[in-house]
Amino acid sequence: MAATQNGSMSNSGSRREFVEGWTLAQTLGEGAYGEVKLLINHQSGEAVAMKMVNLAKHPDAAGSVKKEVCIQKIMQNPHILRYYGQRSQGSIEYIFLEYAAGGELFDRIEPDVGMAQSEAQKYFVQLMSGVKYLHDRGVAHRDLKPENILLDERDNIKISDFGMATMFRMKGTERLLDKRCGTLPYVAPEVLVQPYSATPADIWSCGIILVTLLAGELPWDQPKMSCKDFVMWKENTTWTSITPWKKLTTLQLSLLRKILAIDPKERLTIQQILSHKWCNLRFSSTDLHILEDQPPRKRLRSDLDISSDRDDFSRIYMSQPSEQGLSEDTTDSVRADVKSGGFCFSQPTLMDDLILCSQMNQTQGTQSSQSVMQRLVKRMTRFFVVTKCEETTKRISGVAEKLGFTWKTTGDVGTMTISTMDRRKLQLIFKVNFIEMDGRLLVDFRLSKGCGLEFKRNFVKIKNKMKDILDVQ
């Protein structure tokens, strides 16, 4: 892989050459220890994701990086993100990974709805296959969530982000784990209170992921007795009368009750899960109705039209996971659902990606009556405005102040950083990038730190207060 050869970064330009023939395009995500950036080959257009960790700033990350690389090296599976190589340059560690052109799994989940059962089944079965591969090799992921599950250009699952992964079995001998890590809504209850077995804990996380796929929302904030929703589930009281459970079929609930069993010893194994009736349902080739009775449910377009061409554009997604797995003293970084008046958040992470697609299409002579950007931008945390950058910055800063947020501009690169506290009194930070494109100004919001649900709620608040300057052409 050419991207792993020796070379140095140039400081000139926003898109600079990292090594000969490879351009450092833009940031795809960021986390506690560093960033994930996109590398593009000038000639072939090949894309590679590059994770950067500055050990001078984060010396405690050295062990994590070493472990992550060792684990990724031994992974060769269709549902695991491929590892290409590593390079050290001064205090910077670079890890080169497969670029998942299909985006994050979470971007396919409709808020408060989920997705068609056929799609949920496909993704879940592939996820279980990938997790089984990990467990068979003695590896526990420990931070399974939709943000860490990517999709390739063929819409297949790719498990990513092994920053919290660990070996739990060596030469046939298993050990209990005691590190409290993960993302709170997805962690198993035993992870928070005692040494735990690796495989049941990962399986629990997969069960929570299945709930989000089917219902478009999380069942609880955290699996603790202080959380009313979790207590209702644990004590088997009136949970069936509330969301997300009342959205699910009897067959789905029968599977989830066995995956989300409080006692890890009673949880289904992966083989048992894959043998469950729901995982082996067959769908009609015309309307995707499953072959069993279901309660009434809001229908998705994909329920109605299997031949839809929507994926022709959705598969041009170019996103990569932010590395926001949480330790025991932080809260969830899940990008959860939000009621948004019909606004859907299922698109790439940065507008730069779409610009890149557009430029590639122009270079290759591709013509389209409606550009990729026009087809995708309606479904993202971004919008076009009719005002110029300076005026738009003033407008957003005024809205932020009225909402009680703090803000600052970053240098001269057209970026704002907005900070606030979420409903749990934890820090929420997101960035706003202003991008000139074809005479129009795109305002792009991206979560930097905190809860994705709160980020989306606040994005909607800001957008609604700027309706008079939105460019809706």
Beta strands, then each sheet from edge to edge (+ up, - down):
strand 1: 16-19
strand 2: 22-30
strand 3: 34-41
strand 4: 47-54
strand 5: 83-89
strand 6: 92-98
strand 7: 103-104
strand 8: 139-140
strand 9: 149-151
strand 10: 157-159
strand 11: 166-167
strand 12: 169-170
strand 13: 173-174
strand 14: 181-182
strand 15: 326-327
strand 16: 382-385
strand 17: 406-409
strand 18: 415-421
strand 19: 427-437
strand 20: 440-449
sheet 1: 1+ 2- 3+ 4- 6+ 5-
sheet 2: 7+ 9- 10+
sheet 3: 8+ 11-
sheet 4: 12+ 13-
sheet 5: 14+ 15-
sheet 6: 16+ 20- 19+ 18- 17+
end
